[in-house]
Structure formats: C-alpha cells, structure tokens
C-alpha cells in the first residue's frame, strides 16, 4: 500500500463498509435521503435517513433521541429544556422536564416519571409548515446551485405558566433538510401581554451530550468537545475569515447535574448552549414580534478532516445557495469614465464578467447627489450593454466620523477602543444614513456588486443618543439586525456582495481566503507559493466560490517592480501561472490594477486562461480534495471532485523547483463515485484507463515542468 493512502482509509474505506450505512454515502449520492415527520401517540420523529431527532409531547416537549443514522452515534444523554429565556431579570425554561434519575444516559422507561418545571413554558400544540427560505435571493450569472433547500419543518407552540408572563407566546422551529444530516433550530416570541418586557437573553438550543473523552482532571477549555456535532449560526463575526473563530454563539459548558461523570470537578464540556455571547438586551414592546438567530446543527460521522470539511461545504451549498455564485471580476483603481469604459471593453473582450471600482479608485457611494448618480448610472448602463457587471467598494469600519456618531466605548464613555480603534456605530444617525445612501446609490445606478469593508466585528456601543439602539445592552444586537437587513435587501435585488466577515448565512457571497496584505508586496516567485498555500489552507471549510484571493497587477503597499506584474507583457509567465492557480482552484482573485492586458500577446494569454476556466467551470467550482501542500521543495496540488458531473475530477499539479520532476501521484477518487476504473488525461491529451486500488485510488505518473504546472481531467 502506498504510504499516503493510509490517511485516506477513513473516507474511502470505512464509510463504504460500515454495517450501519447500507445506503449510499450521502456525500456521493444524497437523493434517497428525504426528510419526513412521523407521529405516533405522544411521539414525533423528524428524520431523513441520515439524522433523526425525536420528541415526546407529554408532560412537555422533550427531546428524547438525537442520532446520527450513518454512524449510529447517540448525541443525547439527558433531557434538557428546548430553550431558555431571560425576561425581566428572571430565567424561564421552554419545554423540557425534570426528574431524570441518571444524567449519563436516558432510558425510555424513565420518561413517564418526568414532570414539567412549574415556571416553564409548556406545550400548546404543534404543526408541520413549509420550509422557510431565510432570505429572498435573485440568482444572476453563473452559479452552482439556484435551489433553496428542500426538507420538512416542525413547529412547537408554547404558552406561559407563570402569571407574570401571561400573553407571551413562544414557537420553536426545527427544520430538517433533504440529503444532508443537518437541522436548523430557531424560535419566535410574540408579546400579547399588553405591556413591554425586557428580553435580556434567548438561549435557543440546550443539549446534554455524551462527553468526548474521559478526563479525571481538566477544565472545560482544556478538554475536547464532542466531535460529532458541528454548530454554526447566522450571528458570526471576528474578522478571522474562519467560521469557528467567527462564532459568537456556541458555548460548551459543564453540567453540574451530571454527577456520575469521571471528572472530579464536574467540568467536562458536555452541555451545549447556543446564544449570542453578548446578550441581546432588548425591550420587546406590547404587540411586537421577536425572531432569534438560526442555529444549524450538522452531524459529522468521522474524525477525518477532509470528510468533515466536505460535509461543511455541502452545508453551505444547501442552506446558502447564493454562495455558489462566482462571477469573474477585476479590481479597477480608477473612476475616470474613459478608463472605466476601457476596462469594461477589456472584460468583454476577454470573458471577464464584472468590474469592481476598488478601494483607492475614488468611488464614493455615500455621495447621492444627482451628478454622482448620473455618472455611475451611465457607466453601469455601458457595462450592461457589454454584458459586464459593475460594482464598487465602500469602507464602513476603521474610520472616524464624529464623537456623536462613533462607537462609544462602554469602559470610557468616549469614542475609541473599538476593534479597529475608531469605527462608526451603525445605529447612529450617520450609520442609518449610510445604509439609506448605499441602497439609494445602488438602486439609482443599477450597480451589480457591493464590496463592503465592514461593518465588523460587532462593536458594543454605549451611546444613549443613537436612534438605532437604546444603549449599550441592545447595541450589538440592533446593529447586527441593521446589517442583516441591508444584505437581505441587496440579495432580493440580485446584487452580489463581497464582505470581509462571516456573514454568509445572511446573504453575503464571498470572503477572503485568509491572507496577510504585506505578502502581496513580496517578490512574484514568493507570491506564487504563498498563494497556493493560502488556497490549500483556505478551502478546508469554504467552497471555491466563497473565497477570493489577490493579484497586484500594479504596486500594492510597496515591493516595487519585483512584486508587481506591470508591465504585464514583461511578466506573462507569472501572470498566466497566477491566473491558473486561482482559476484552477475555482477561486476568483482581485486582479487590482489599471488594465487586464497591455499588448495583443497579453490579451491572448488572458483569453486562453479564461476560455479554459469557462470550459471546465462546473468541475472547477466543486469542492477540493487536498493532495499536497506547497512547500517549495517538491510538487504540490489539489483535486476537484464530483460524483455527478461529466468530469469526475480535475487535478492541478505544480512544480516550484527549477528542474522538471516525474512523480507517481496517488489520486483519491472515492468522492468521485468511481469504484473500479477511471479514465484520466493530461490536459487535452488522450484518455487512459486506470484501475483503482482497494482504497479507491488511481496511481498516475506525471511530468511537471520546472517552475510550472500541469493538470489532469478524470472521467468515468
């Protein structure tokens, strides 16, 4: 067996032979797995053949079973409330029951002996409802998926037992999707009490899970959390360009009621609570309606990083189909109408699909004067006549507006101390005006792309004069609502959104791969390797379409001639390879400069790459398998895979050394759906048949030119 094939066994081997997984692997063929709700007596089961969550509706709504049907793993050890609300300074549970004698496991025979807590919200009915799309989205241009997810929705209604909460009604939604072990949970509150209430916090998920490890000593921060449950919500920010570091709502806690755990101090992280880290802190007026964050619960069946990454990427394709749009764009550093029209013509001539008027170009989307709107509407109209999109960059954060409009630091009562030291508050008069101006500008000009630098990362503002929030307590929640509303609005208009934080689940389309800006002023040869490392590292959890890179056509933050591609005609080899690295990964880079080509030969190079990309666009936008990370010493590469496309895979291989190398590359083809043989060609050469070994690998000998690249296509 090949040395590196051992690492592939969890994905290619174990999950094809497990006794509990008789049906197809959902990451290869997910059509059999349709969500359904079944009801029998007091039991209700939400299942799709991959995940199952069961409820009992007496003496209250109790979650009695939460299983991964692929691995057979039980994710529940004890009954807990279905949610918890902090109202007027007091905690009230929603659903759940008390009296379970042992917290390490749950026996069905114990259920009849449980009772609802006296102050809890209790079951008042349930219904099946159509699956709700989280936002309106108008697809435009090329996209990998235009379908909102299918599935089933189960909604439980609750009434208050506490007299002081009479008229406060709660609904909890559970949505299970077709074809993926993924459930979404969120809740609604209606205030029919006739009076305002202080809604300080909403915990919309509480799960008592089995522990991941047996540790006699250790804290919740030191011990591992359960591997089989991945949590993500639409309340994430941190400027990290990674989901887990952007997360603001997932809290793994100790469970002091679980007294039979082996940890002497009862600190095992085995209690999941999902809620905003900064409490929402709002006042819910009489007659008002509240909607919580959406929490997505993805059940993982492996410790294998690649498999888990593929599952997360499938999650985004399913619940956020707008992220599968991936227009080909460049960044122009001018707003001179002559230069803008010239680059639009270059885009039309080479197959580029959009122009973003970049930072430093002179674009001011906050200028809503008639003259400014007319100028950019004329340019957008011209772009549309050439079948090219036009958009622009707008800076929100890391700028100072005024003492009145900036974020007020709760510690000092003064501006300053925000994530970027100074930043405007989105709930200030200036912030609300900014939102209105952006909408007005985009509507008036017909712009197709909005590149928003901010707002992030959820700064708390202590001002009591900003009209968009009442004070410190509700400032983060209210600013996030304002931001979400803007992105929802733009999606409904078909505007493509490039934003710098993890707002994918509320309508943004693209974020950076992860980068250090000063690296783009390094010599071109270094950028080639660094960019491939960024691609390799940035696509474990993001899809290619969710990611952007950067190519400095003209100088960016220094570096001089050694770092840039201008004049383009003098650096065609580097220009072509940078394009092939990004387009070969399915990643759009920001080609920032004054032009795409300067001579006929440069145009021919750009045309060749874009034509190649469009020919293989479908397979190049599928998820990647990580083959070997770039280290400058030997070959490196990635492989796109699909079990449904005519091309089952496309491999990009690079040689950073100064000598041609010949290597036998092991291609793991399990996720291509091929089981016995594969036909593989190098570039546009003839197809050759290869037998797959027992771990579904093809072994292909390739020659990779010195300081160059090659690519392979895989077909059935």
Phi, psi and omega in degrees: 000141178297148184301314186278355181286341179301323182292343185268350186300320180302321182277314190273348195235298189297318187281352174269350186236356182297139183295331183280352184241070182284330180276175184299151172297124186296338177282352175252313178218112185252006184298326183292346192261089181255135180289144179210153174245125177240141182232135176211115182055241182267005186253137176229130182237129175251116187211153174226017181085349177245321178226147180219130175232124186246146182228154171238139186254017176215133006279358177201181174286119181235127171279117186253349185199133177216104190233147167270112186280349175281311182269343184082005185288131174271125184261004185235132176244344184203156176281132174226165175300156178279342176193170176215134181243137171255110185235127180052037175085002181238146178269135176229129178276155177239120183070191180083176181202162183246160172111004178294124187286335182224128185268355182281337180201164184236122178257135180305328182294343179278343192297322181292344180268001181274159179220152179286144176296146187296326183261005185286152165290135187242160184304132178233002180143170177209162178204156170264133182231161175299149177295131183267129172289132183292339177201160175279132182225130178251102182295141176216148176070195181288141178205152179273341181203129177246001186265128169293152186296144172264162179158200182232148179236131178240128184236124175257134177257145183227148172240156182278140171269327182292130184300325182290349180248014179304129181096355175268112184250140184235139171234135175244127182258137171236122181241123178247131188264152175290140166077009182204139179283069189224131178234142175246136180232134176203165183223161178235147175230132174244129180262094176255023185279343183086004179214159179286148175232151173270111178261095188277325181205149176229116173260109190262003172208135175222116181230128171268107185254159171297152179285154180277330183212161179260106182231118183290324174235164181127155181260171179299330180283335182275331186270158181284144174267160184305130185281339189275002183226114177256128184245134173213141179234169178270045176216079188219137177190147175179000181063024182267341184062027174221142185295311186293324179282341178272345184300135179239005192230345184269120184231111174267121188237167172281156179236099184292341178283347179270080188275354179262007175292158185281340181290121187298328181263009177057044184252012179300130178282088185227016177234113180267128170232135181244119179193156176302136180300315172272118183306150186292325168060038184256164168257122178262107184289162177303131180086353182277160182239140179237137174238131184279178170296162173260128179251124180256130183241107182257125181270122182257142185246018188205160168264357184288124185297319182295315181297316179295324176295319177298322179295317179294319179294323175295326178301313181295319179299330184277309188266344180228065186299339178298337180287352178274355170292145183205069182291150177272114185225163172232163181253116179264138184258030179212154172241012173300119183308324179296315181290324178295314179295325179296317181288327174299317177297320178295321177298314179299325183285335185251352181096003173294150189247353182199156175235130172251121175287107197282173171299137184085000181279339184104357179292135175230097181284352177275351177274103182258021177296156181301321182294318181292317178298317181297320180300311186278336173293320178297320179291320177295319177299319179295317178300316181295327178293337177260009181061041179235139175279153174229136178210185184203168184261140176223127179269127174251304185275183181048044174213156179252132179256297180191165176300327182288325189255347181284161173299130179264123182291121180300333183284330185245341185074013182230165174297158180104155179090008174284177183305320176253035178070297176239139177200144175288153174272130181294338178270001177284172177300318179295317181297316178295323177293322178302312180300315180296321181291320179298315178299316182296316182297311183294319178294318184287329183265336186080023178300147185254342185228136176236114177256109189252116177270083186113189351286139176197159002247058178077041182300137175275133185239128184268004180297143175248010180246353179287129185290342183274352174205163186267337181180199183298317191297322183256007190291317181292314181300315183292321178296321178296321178298318179297318180294315179300319182298322178297313182292324175296316180301314182292323177299319179297336178268358180082020180274133179276134188239121173252114184228157191268009181223177193276066181256023184304321186282000173237023166115353177282159189250331190210149177219166179294152174299331194114121187198167171239119190303323183293343179294338181279002172253008176278165179302149184306317182299324177287321179299323180303311182288316180300319180296321179292325175295317178300318179297311181301313184285329187276352184248027171284324182239340177266149171278162177305319184292339180278358192237147171230150174245198186212135175229114180279096176295317173248171189300138180226112180057037175094192180102335177064202187297330182291339185262340189252168181260342176287139353290134189300323183297339182270353184224043185296323181298313180293320179300312181296315183292323176299317177297315182295323178299314181285308180295327177293339174267353185080011184259130174276129175261155173275097177280098191259119180172195184269348185195163176265334178209154181237346178219172178298318181295323177294317178300319180297322178295313179297315179302317183298314182293315182294321177298318178297315180299315182292328178298320184251023188302319183299310182288329180289344177262004173280172183288158184255152166258132183276117182268298179207130182285143179296131175226003179078357186254331184208185183300157171218161182183167177225163178221126171278143178225149174208139176266002186235339184278161176301319171269119182278346179194155172219125187250132174249124182235138184231148177235106182277353184277171182268009176234146174300141178239145173245124183222149168264115184260131175271118181255109180283109190253015181305314185281358172280348183083355178280139186239332185239313182222160175217145174257127187229137176232150173267123184052232181260023180284185182288151176283138176237142182271137179231137174276141178268141179279187187291345175254023172063037177253145168254141180250113189239128177271130182225152171251124180246123185296156179302134180050036185222201186209165169212172180213152183235147175243136182245129180229161178296000000 
